[in-house]
């Protein structure tokens, strides 16, 4: 059974930093695309970042501020978030997708609908 458990969320002031962690189990970590998406109150889910075939990808609105990393030995995914803004307030979800099969993920992150599994989420609140 695939399990993804996020931690590290919290309340931070504008310009502050947080580091999210995601402990993964139940699947071959190295073979999957892993990443983060988020959902702000009243808004649709949106992708944030992912690691695909060892390469990091970021949405434009987090480039230069967020850094994604993984520790394959620990099966843990991280998201270092710096220079946080109030508009980053959201529940952040860790997600995984098996790239095998007919879907084509070369050079990109899965869309929100293409993630196969995700965790329960961790709340990030940035105060102004």
Secondary structure by P-SEA (a helix, b strand, c coil): cbbbbbcbbbbbcccbbbbbbbbbccccccccccccccccccccccccccccccbbbbcccccccbbbbbcccccbbbbbbcccccccccccccccccccccccccccccccccccccccbbbbbbcc
